[in-house]
Structure formats: structure tokens, C-alpha cells
Amino acid sequence: MSTNRRGASERPLRVLQVTSTAVGGDWFHDQVTGLARRGHEVCAVVPGEGPLTARLRAAGVRTEVVPMSGWRPRQLPRVAAAQLRLVRLIRRFRPDVVHGHLVKANIACRLASLAAPRPLLVNQIAGVVHLRSPLFNRIDRATLPRVDVLIGSCHAFADRYRQLGARTATVSHYGCDVHRLDPTASGQPFRAEFGLAADTPTVGMLAHMYRSRLQAFQDIGFKGHEVFIDAAPRLLDRVPTAHLFVVGDEFTGDVGYRRQLEERAARLGVAERVHFTGRRTDVQDVLAGLDVAVTPSLEESASYATVEALLMERGVVASDVGGLPDTVQHGETGLLVPPADPGALADAVVELLEAPQQRAAMGRLGRDRCLHLFDIERTVADVEAIYRAALDGRPLPQSGRLSEVAR
């Protein structure tokens, strides 16, 4: 690295944060603005105009558009031009740290490091779905040696990259404003919207709807919407008065996917009890109106939606994959089930519906742990500590361990 390390443990840092999405990205926004609040000079790089871009600018963050998205042959000239633009930006901004998020942004930062001065190169791993693609797997492995510090957004991802040969790997969960959700909020407004009584059992899944072109997720999208819908007949057979909610809508470019899911529910004869709400911004009201929230993903990090459900002290059932065990400790803060198993999902949901006191106790403990593990102020402090330790040549802090939480 060509960065001058003297005083890195004291002075404000110049940080270039790079992502390859302009939609959603709360985790990116919160980290970028959190670092800026701590006095660092932060420049955010996004692939285009979008809601995330607008939010960053509104927060007063310097935001540069570098259209790095796209890997098809006809897109390569534009991507090459974007790569050159990223190199020039690094040379002008002269960051102490370049921190990439998401696979395309990470690879772009690695390639830029071949031509630009060598600041500390950090990659944060938000997901590992791309490793199932032979092309992305090869590219990822080939360029991984360029990375100085690999941050897993959960322990499973950090372990996976250690196995792939990452030189230095640690963990920092993507944090959020854990105090913005009030678990005492009334669920009556949401329930009234659907004509439901206070004692009607309610189960919901909060997630964007999007498919993957990868063969492994052709039948079931990796968020597992199909698993939730397929669990409905068994669940309703055991709890006939229950109502199920699919909260969220199609992600950009996935037109028709929601309609396919609605048709799936109709074929199973559960359309009258499975409500598709579309995108909602009133997450607190929605969660307050649910008894149990489910995350049936086939691949997942720690999951903002699951963290939010626990912050609202809801009962939670999640797949035993990726970072979900970081968020949900089986039998303590919720229940974990095998992925792609509608029967197991239905049975676990019924178990929580039939044990309201146990469900409430799990929710309370889940909130306590999430307040500690996912507080954005803590996670941003962790990221800063990782930067400074790496720049000073000290061992990296190992954060995010459940053992740090009082049981």
C-alpha cells in the first residue's frame, strides 16, 4: 500500500465507499453517513441515479456516479469506461481506504487497484450467491489476492472467504438504527386494514421479490417466497384462522415475478388467506400487526428484515443458512429450519403461534441481542477500528461475536 500510515490511529480518514446498487442499500447509506458523522471525509460511489443516490446526496455526502453495472458483451465498453473513471476518481480523491460492497463493486475496486495508487483495499461481503456462478467464482478467486481486508457481514461469509484464501478476514454486521422501532406500537392499524381481530393469528414475510438467473434458484428464488407460499396449506390446516402476508414487491427488472407467486397461491387454494401487500414503508406498523415473521431464504446474510422483526419482539422463524444464525439463535430468540422445506417452516410457525408466552420471551431476548449486535453506531465504530488497525499494521479486531452479548 502506498498510503502514508503515520497517524492513521488519530487523524480523520479519507474513505471511498463503493456499491453496485442505486436501489435499496440502507446498509450502505447507514455505514457511509455513520462514518461521515464520525468526522471522516467520505465519498460514495454508486452505479447510477436512484433512491439510494438521492438519499446520500440529501444527507450531504459527496456522491459520484460510476456506471459499473453490466457484464454482457455489449455492455463491456461502457463498463471499461466506468472502470477507467473509477481509477481516475481514486487518483483525484486520494483515499486512505477504498471499501467495496457487493460483488461487482468489489471486483471493480480490485481491478482499479491495478492501475491506481494503492490505498487500503477493503471488501465487505454482503452475500455469497455469486460463488455459484462459475464465471463470478473464477473472477472472485483470481482477484481476491488484491484485497487487504475482507469483512464478512456474518461469520459464515468470513469463514467462507478464509477457505477461499483471503489474507485477512474479520466480521462486522451491517448495522441499522436499532432505536427507530418501538415494540410497544399497536398492531391494530395494520390488522384493521385487512379486517382482522386482535386475536387472529398472523404470519408475514418481508422481502423484496427478485429472481436469480443462477440454476440453483430457478425453481425457488433465493429469498424463498415459494417456500412460504408452499407452507401455507399445511399451516392453515393446523391453524385454520391464520392469515399470511407477503410484504414487498418486485425488485427492479423482475416484472411478472409477483404475478407468478400470486398464481402459485391460487393453485394451492390459499389465495384468500395469503395477502400480497406490495411495498410498504410503514414497517413498524406491519410488524406490530404480525405474530410471527418468517425469513425462508436459501441464501442470506444477517437479514435486515429479521433484525427488524426481533427489534419489534416478534416471533421469528428463519432458514438455517448464511448469517441468519447470527441473528436468530435456535430455541432462544426464534426457530431455525432447513432451507427449502415448507413442511418444517409450517411446523415451526405453528409451534410459535401455539406458544404465545414462549414467543414473547424469545422476542424480548432477540431485541436485547439485536440492540447490541446491530446498532449502527457500534458497527460503524467497528469498521473504523478495522480501518485503523489495518493501516497501522495491528491485528484486526474480531467483532460481532454473540459471546459479547450478556445472555
C-alpha positions as CSV (number, residue, x, y, z in Angstrom):
1,M,0.0,0.0,0.0
2,S,1.3,3.5,-0.8
3,T,-0.9,5.1,1.8
4,N,1.1,7.1,4.4
5,R,0.2,5.3,7.6
6,R,1.6,7.7,10.1
7,G,-1.1,9.0,12.4
8,A,-3.7,6.7,11.0
9,S,-4.9,5.9,14.5
10,E,-5.7,9.5,15.2
11,R,-6.5,11.6,12.1
12,P,-9.7,11.6,10.1
13,L,-9.6,9.3,7.2
14,R,-10.5,9.8,3.5
15,V,-12.7,6.9,2.6
16,L,-14.1,5.9,-0.8
17,Q,-17.2,3.6,-0.3
18,V,-18.3,1.8,-3.5
19,T,-21.5,-0.1,-4.2
20,S,-23.1,-1.5,-7.3
21,T,-26.7,-0.8,-6.5
22,A,-28.7,2.5,-6.5
23,V,-31.8,0.9,-5.1
24,G,-32.4,-0.1,-1.5
25,G,-29.0,-0.2,0.1
26,D,-30.0,1.0,3.6
27,W,-26.9,-0.8,4.9
28,F,-24.7,1.2,2.6
29,H,-26.3,4.5,3.4
30,D,-26.1,3.9,7.1
31,Q,-22.5,3.0,7.0
32,V,-21.5,5.9,4.8
33,T,-23.4,8.5,6.8
34,G,-22.2,7.0,10.1
35,L,-18.5,7.3,9.0
36,A,-19.2,10.9,8.0
37,R,-20.7,11.6,11.4
38,R,-17.5,10.4,13.0
39,G,-15.6,13.1,11.1
40,H,-14.2,11.2,8.2
41,E,-14.2,12.5,4.6
42,V,-16.4,10.1,2.8
43,C,-17.1,9.8,-0.9
44,A,-19.8,7.4,-2.0
45,V,-19.7,5.7,-5.5
46,V,-23.0,4.3,-6.9
47,P,-23.7,2.9,-10.4
48,G,-26.4,5.3,-11.4
49,E,-29.3,7.6,-10.3
50,G,-31.8,6.0,-8.0
51,P,-33.3,6.2,-4.5
52,L,-30.0,5.4,-2.7
53,T,-28.2,8.1,-4.8
54,A,-30.8,10.7,-3.8
55,R,-30.7,9.8,-0.1
56,L,-26.9,10.0,0.0
57,R,-26.9,13.5,-1.6
58,A,-29.7,14.6,0.7
59,A,-27.5,13.6,3.6
60,G,-24.8,15.8,2.3
61,V,-22.5,13.0,1.3
62,R,-20.3,13.6,-1.8
63,T,-21.7,11.1,-4.3
64,E,-20.2,10.1,-7.6
65,V,-22.0,8.0,-10.3
66,V,-19.8,5.4,-11.9
67,P,-21.9,3.1,-14.1
68,M,-20.1,-0.1,-13.4
69,S,-23.1,-2.5,-13.7
70,G,-23.3,-5.0,-16.5
71,W,-21.3,-7.9,-17.7
72,R,-22.8,-8.8,-21.1
73,P,-20.6,-8.4,-24.1
74,R,-22.4,-5.3,-25.5
75,Q,-22.0,-3.6,-22.1
76,L,-18.3,-4.2,-21.8
77,P,-17.2,-0.9,-23.5
78,R,-19.3,1.1,-21.0
79,V,-18.0,-1.0,-18.1
80,A,-14.5,-0.5,-19.2
81,A,-15.1,3.3,-19.4
82,A,-16.6,3.1,-15.9
83,Q,-13.5,1.2,-14.7
84,L,-11.2,4.0,-16.0
85,R,-13.4,6.6,-14.4
86,L,-13.1,4.8,-11.0
87,V,-9.3,4.7,-11.4
88,R,-9.3,8.5,-12.1
89,L,-11.6,9.1,-9.1
90,I,-9.2,7.2,-6.8
91,R,-6.3,9.2,-8.1
92,R,-8.1,12.6,-7.5
93,F,-9.7,11.7,-4.2
94,R,-6.5,10.1,-2.8
95,P,-8.4,7.9,-0.2
96,D,-6.8,6.2,2.7
97,V,-9.3,3.4,2.3
98,V,-11.3,2.1,-0.7
99,H,-14.2,0.0,0.7
100,G,-16.3,-2.0,-1.8
101,H,-19.7,-3.7,-1.2
102,L,-21.4,-6.3,-3.4
103,V,-19.6,-8.5,-5.8
104,K,-19.5,-6.2,-8.9
105,A,-18.3,-3.2,-6.8
106,N,-15.7,-5.4,-5.1
107,I,-14.3,-6.7,-8.3
108,A,-14.2,-3.2,-9.8
109,C,-12.2,-1.9,-6.8
110,R,-9.8,-4.8,-7.1
111,L,-9.3,-4.1,-10.8
112,A,-8.9,-0.4,-10.1
113,S,-6.1,-1.2,-7.6
114,L,-4.0,-2.5,-10.5
115,A,-3.8,1.0,-12.1
116,A,-4.4,3.4,-9.2
117,P,-2.3,4.2,-6.2
118,R,-2.7,1.5,-3.5
119,P,-4.8,2.7,-0.6
120,L,-6.0,0.1,1.9
121,L,-8.4,-2.1,-0.1
122,V,-11.4,-3.4,1.9
123,N,-14.1,-5.7,0.6
124,Q,-17.3,-6.3,2.6
125,I,-19.2,-9.4,1.7
126,A,-22.9,-8.9,1.7
127,G,-23.7,-12.3,0.1
128,V,-22.2,-15.4,-1.5
129,V,-24.8,-16.2,-4.1
130,H,-22.3,-15.2,-6.9
131,L,-20.0,-18.1,-5.9
132,R,-22.5,-20.4,-7.5
133,S,-21.8,-18.9,-10.9
134,P,-18.7,-20.5,-12.5
135,L,-17.8,-17.1,-14.1
136,F,-18.1,-15.0,-11.0
137,N,-16.5,-17.6,-8.9
138,R,-13.4,-17.7,-11.1
139,I,-13.2,-13.9,-11.3
140,D,-13.6,-13.6,-7.5
141,R,-10.9,-16.1,-6.7
142,A,-8.5,-14.7,-9.3
143,T,-8.8,-11.1,-7.9
144,L,-9.1,-11.9,-4.2
145,P,-5.3,-11.6,-3.5
146,R,-5.7,-7.8,-4.2
147,V,-7.8,-7.4,-1.1
148,D,-6.1,-6.2,2.1
149,V,-9.0,-6.8,4.4
150,L,-12.1,-8.9,3.9
151,I,-15.1,-8.1,6.1
152,G,-17.8,-10.7,6.3
153,S,-21.2,-9.3,7.1
154,C,-21.7,-12.5,9.1
155,H,-19.5,-15.2,10.4
156,A,-20.4,-17.7,7.7
157,F,-19.3,-15.4,5.0
158,A,-16.0,-14.6,6.7
159,D,-15.3,-18.3,7.2
160,R,-16.1,-19.0,3.5
161,Y,-13.6,-16.4,2.3
162,R,-11.0,-17.7,4.7
163,Q,-11.4,-21.0,2.9
164,L,-11.1,-19.2,-0.4
165,G,-7.7,-17.8,0.7
166,A,-8.5,-14.3,1.9
167,R,-5.3,-12.9,3.5
168,T,-7.1,-11.2,6.4
169,A,-10.8,-11.7,7.3
170,T,-12.9,-10.3,10.1
171,V,-16.6,-9.8,10.8
172,S,-18.8,-6.7,11.0
173,H,-22.5,-6.9,10.7
174,Y,-24.3,-4.3,8.7
175,G,-26.0,-2.1,11.3
176,C,-29.1,0.0,11.4
177,D,-30.9,2.5,13.7
178,V,-32.0,-0.1,16.2
179,H,-33.9,2.5,18.2
180,R,-36.3,3.6,15.5
181,L,-38.7,0.7,16.0
182,D,-41.0,0.7,19.1
183,P,-42.0,-2.8,20.1
184,T,-45.0,-1.4,22.1
185,A,-46.6,0.0,18.9
186,S,-50.1,-1.1,18.3
187,G,-50.8,-3.7,15.6
188,Q,-54.4,-2.6,15.3
189,P,-54.0,-0.2,12.3
190,F,-52.4,-3.0,10.1
191,R,-54.9,-5.6,11.3
192,A,-57.9,-3.2,10.7
193,E,-56.7,-2.7,7.1
194,F,-57.5,-6.3,6.5
195,G,-60.5,-6.6,8.8
196,L,-58.7,-8.8,11.3
197,A,-59.4,-9.1,15.0
198,A,-56.7,-8.6,17.6
199,D,-56.6,-12.4,18.3
200,T,-56.4,-13.5,14.6
201,P,-53.1,-15.4,14.1
202,T,-50.9,-13.5,11.6
203,V,-47.7,-14.6,9.8
204,G,-45.7,-12.5,7.4
205,M,-42.7,-12.4,5.2
206,L,-41.0,-9.1,4.5
207,A,-38.6,-9.1,1.5
208,H,-38.0,-7.8,-2.0
209,M,-39.2,-10.2,-4.7
210,Y,-36.4,-11.0,-7.1
211,R,-35.2,-14.0,-9.0
212,S,-31.8,-15.1,-9.9
213,R,-30.5,-16.4,-13.3
214,L,-28.5,-18.9,-11.5
215,Q,-29.6,-22.5,-12.0
216,A,-29.7,-23.2,-8.3
217,F,-32.5,-20.6,-7.8
218,Q,-34.6,-21.2,-10.9
219,D,-37.4,-23.1,-9.0
220,I,-37.1,-21.1,-5.8
221,G,-35.9,-17.6,-5.6
222,F,-33.2,-17.2,-3.0
223,K,-35.5,-15.2,-0.7
224,G,-37.7,-18.3,-0.6
225,H,-41.1,-16.8,-1.4
226,E,-42.1,-20.0,-2.9
227,V,-41.3,-21.9,0.3
228,F,-43.5,-19.6,2.3
229,I,-46.4,-20.0,-0.1
230,D,-45.9,-23.8,-0.2
231,A,-46.0,-23.9,3.6
232,A,-49.4,-22.2,3.6
233,P,-51.7,-25.2,3.1
234,R,-50.1,-27.2,6.0
235,L,-50.0,-24.1,8.2
236,L,-53.7,-23.3,7.5
237,D,-54.7,-26.9,8.1
238,R,-53.3,-26.7,11.6
239,V,-54.3,-23.1,12.3
240,P,-57.4,-22.5,10.2
241,T,-58.0,-18.9,11.3
242,A,-54.5,-17.7,10.4
243,H,-53.8,-15.1,7.7
244,L,-50.5,-14.9,5.9
245,F,-48.9,-11.7,4.4
246,V,-46.3,-11.4,1.6
247,V,-44.9,-7.9,2.2
248,G,-42.8,-6.3,-0.5
249,D,-42.8,-6.1,-4.3
250,E,-40.8,-7.0,-7.3
251,F,-37.2,-5.8,-7.4
252,T,-36.1,-3.8,-10.4
253,G,-36.2,-5.8,-13.6
254,D,-38.3,-8.7,-12.2
255,V,-41.6,-7.8,-13.8
256,G,-44.0,-10.7,-13.6
257,Y,-42.5,-12.5,-10.6
258,R,-45.1,-11.3,-8.2
259,R,-47.9,-12.5,-10.5
260,Q,-46.2,-15.9,-10.6
261,L,-46.2,-16.0,-6.8
262,E,-49.9,-15.0,-6.7
263,E,-50.8,-17.7,-9.2
264,R,-48.9,-20.2,-7.1
265,A,-51.0,-19.3,-4.0
266,A,-54.2,-19.7,-6.2
267,R,-53.1,-23.1,-7.4
268,L,-52.6,-24.2,-3.8
269,G,-56.1,-23.0,-2.9
270,V,-54.8,-20.5,-0.3
271,A,-55.2,-17.2,-2.2
272,E,-57.9,-15.9,0.1
273,R,-55.6,-16.3,3.1
274,V,-52.3,-15.2,1.6
275,H,-52.3,-11.4,1.2
276,F,-49.8,-9.7,-1.2
277,T,-49.5,-6.2,0.3
278,G,-46.9,-4.7,-2.2
279,R,-44.2,-2.4,-1.0
280,R,-44.8,-0.9,2.4
281,T,-42.9,1.9,4.1
282,D,-44.7,1.5,7.5
283,V,-42.5,-1.4,8.6
284,Q,-43.2,-0.7,12.3
285,D,-47.0,-0.9,11.8
286,V,-46.7,-4.1,9.7
287,L,-44.5,-5.9,12.2
288,A,-46.7,-4.8,15.1
289,G,-49.6,-6.5,13.3
290,L,-47.8,-9.8,12.9
291,D,-47.4,-12.6,15.5
292,V,-44.7,-14.4,13.6
293,A,-42.2,-13.1,10.9
294,V,-40.5,-15.6,8.6
295,T,-37.3,-15.5,6.6
296,P,-37.2,-18.6,4.4
297,S,-34.2,-17.6,2.4
298,L,-32.0,-20.1,0.6
299,E,-29.1,-17.7,0.9
300,E,-28.9,-14.8,3.3
301,S,-26.7,-12.5,5.4
302,A,-27.8,-11.5,8.8
303,S,-31.0,-10.0,7.2
304,Y,-32.3,-6.5,8.0
305,A,-35.9,-7.8,7.9
306,T,-35.1,-10.4,10.5
307,V,-33.3,-7.9,12.7
308,E,-36.3,-5.5,12.5
309,A,-38.7,-8.3,13.4
310,L,-36.7,-9.1,16.5
311,L,-36.4,-5.4,17.4
312,M,-40.2,-5.4,17.4
313,E,-40.1,-8.5,19.6
314,R,-41.9,-10.7,17.1
315,G,-41.7,-14.4,16.9
316,V,-39.2,-15.4,14.2
317,V,-38.7,-18.4,12.0
318,A,-35.7,-18.4,9.7
319,S,-33.7,-20.7,7.4
320,D,-30.6,-22.1,8.9
321,V,-28.3,-20.6,6.3
322,G,-25.6,-17.9,6.0
323,G,-25.8,-15.2,8.6
324,L,-29.3,-16.0,9.9
325,P,-27.9,-18.0,12.8
326,D,-26.0,-14.8,13.8
327,T,-29.4,-13.1,14.2
328,V,-31.6,-16.0,15.3
329,Q,-30.3,-18.4,17.9
330,H,-32.4,-21.5,17.7
331,G,-34.7,-22.1,20.7
332,E,-33.6,-18.8,22.3
333,T,-34.6,-15.9,20.0
334,G,-36.5,-17.8,17.4
335,L,-36.5,-21.0,15.5
336,L,-34.3,-22.1,12.6
337,V,-35.4,-24.6,10.0
338,P,-33.7,-26.3,7.0
339,P,-33.9,-24.2,3.8
340,A,-36.4,-25.1,1.1
341,D,-38.5,-27.2,3.5
342,P,-42.1,-25.9,3.5
343,G,-43.2,-28.5,6.0
344,A,-40.5,-27.6,8.5
345,L,-41.3,-24.0,8.1
346,A,-45.0,-24.5,8.6
347,D,-44.4,-26.7,11.7
348,A,-42.1,-24.1,13.3
349,V,-44.6,-21.3,12.7
350,V,-47.4,-23.3,14.3
351,E,-45.1,-24.0,17.3
352,L,-44.7,-20.3,17.9
353,L,-48.3,-19.5,17.2
354,E,-49.4,-22.0,19.8
355,A,-47.0,-20.8,22.5
356,P,-47.5,-17.0,22.9
357,Q,-45.6,-16.8,26.1
358,Q,-42.6,-18.5,24.7
359,R,-42.8,-16.4,21.6
360,A,-42.9,-13.2,23.6
361,A,-39.9,-14.3,25.7
362,M,-37.9,-15.1,22.5
363,G,-38.8,-11.7,21.1
364,R,-37.6,-9.9,24.1
365,L,-34.3,-11.7,24.2
366,G,-34.0,-11.2,20.5
367,R,-34.5,-7.5,20.8
368,D,-31.9,-7.2,23.6
369,R,-29.3,-9.0,21.4
370,C,-30.1,-7.1,18.3
371,L,-29.8,-3.8,20.2
372,H,-26.2,-4.8,20.9
373,L,-25.1,-6.6,17.7
374,F,-26.7,-4.4,15.1
375,D,-26.6,-0.9,16.5
376,I,-25.3,1.3,13.6
377,E,-23.1,3.3,15.9
378,R,-21.4,0.2,17.1
379,T,-20.9,-1.3,13.6
380,V,-19.6,2.0,12.2
381,A,-17.1,2.1,15.1
382,D,-16.1,-1.5,14.3
383,V,-15.5,-0.6,10.7
384,E,-13.4,2.4,11.7
385,A,-11.4,0.3,14.1
386,I,-10.8,-2.2,11.3
387,Y,-9.5,0.5,9.0
388,R,-7.2,2.0,11.7
389,A,-5.8,-1.4,12.8
390,A,-5.0,-2.4,9.2
391,L,-3.5,1.0,8.3
392,D,-1.3,0.8,11.4
393,G,-0.3,-2.8,10.8
394,R,-2.0,-4.1,14.0
395,P,-4.1,-7.3,14.4
396,L,-7.7,-6.7,13.3
397,P,-10.5,-6.5,15.9
398,Q,-12.8,-9.5,15.8
399,S,-16.3,-8.0,16.4
400,G,-19.8,-9.2,16.2
401,R,-19.5,-12.3,18.4
402,L,-22.6,-13.4,20.3
403,S,-20.4,-14.2,23.2
404,E,-20.0,-10.4,23.7
405,V,-23.8,-10.2,24.4
406,A,-24.9,-10.8,28.0
407,R,-27.0,-13.9,28.0
